[in-house]
Amino acid sequence: VADAADLPYGDESFDLVALLNMPPFFAEIARVLRPGGSVIVAASWGAATPFYTPPSGLERGFRRHGIGSAAQGETGGGSWFVGRKRSD
């Protein structure tokens, strides 16, 4: 748990970064995520969730930082997005 805009972890520290009901800080997530690692963004109430970012915004923001969309969907009123960092 930390300030998502300035994480106190080294580059490429994590295989998985998970966000629940919070805005994504794309550059910082990409910095701490290892090549081939995944990011999961979940919104408990879908578009009604405070700080909701639509899938198109997640795709665009993560793509700018080398993370592609792997899967996305809606379940039980909530929504989720999975991205994977390139491993080249």
N, C-alpha and C positions, 0 to 999 in steps of 0.2 A: 504494500500500500504506500503510495507516494503522490506527489504533485505530478499529474500526468503530462504537464508541459515541460517538466525538467526532472526526469527520473534519475535517481541516484545510483544508477547501474551502468556498467561498462557497455561498450558496443558489443552487439551480438551475444548478449547474455542469456537469452531465452529462446526455447523452441516453440513456446506458445505464449501469446498475450491475449487475455480475455477482458472484454469491456462489457459491463452491464449497466444500461441506462445512463450512459455518459457520452459526452462528445469525444470524437477521436482526434488525437493529436498525431496526425499522419507521420510527420517527420520523426518525431520522438519514438513512436512505435516501430518504424522502420529501422531506426538506429539500434534499438535494443534487441530486435528480432534476428535470429541467426538465419543464414541462407537456408532455404528449404523449410523454414519455420512457418507457423500458422498464426493468424489473428482471428479471433471470434468476436463479433460485435452483436450483442443481443439487446432488444428493446422489449421489455415486459408487456407493454400495451401497444406495440406497433407504433403507428403514426401519432397516437395520443400520448406517447411517452415524452416527458420533458427532455430536451436535448436530443430529440430524435433526428437522425440523419438518414435520408432515404437511400436505398440501395444505389441509385445512380450517383449520388454524392460520395458514397463510400468507394464505389468502383473508381471514380475519377480521382479522388484524393489519394487512395492507396496506389493506383497505377503510376502516379507521378513520383512515387517513392519505391518503385520496383516490386510492388505487391499486387498480384493479380487476383481476380475473383475466382474462387474455387467452387462455391455453392452459396445459395441464399434461399430464403423461404419464409413462410409464416406458419405458426403453429399455435393453436389455442388463443388467438388474439394477439400474440406477440410476433416479433419478427427476428430473423437472425441472418448473419452474413459471415462467411468464412473466406478469408484471403490467404494466399500462400506467397511467401517471398521467393523470388527467383534464386536459384542456387548456382548460377553461372559464375 
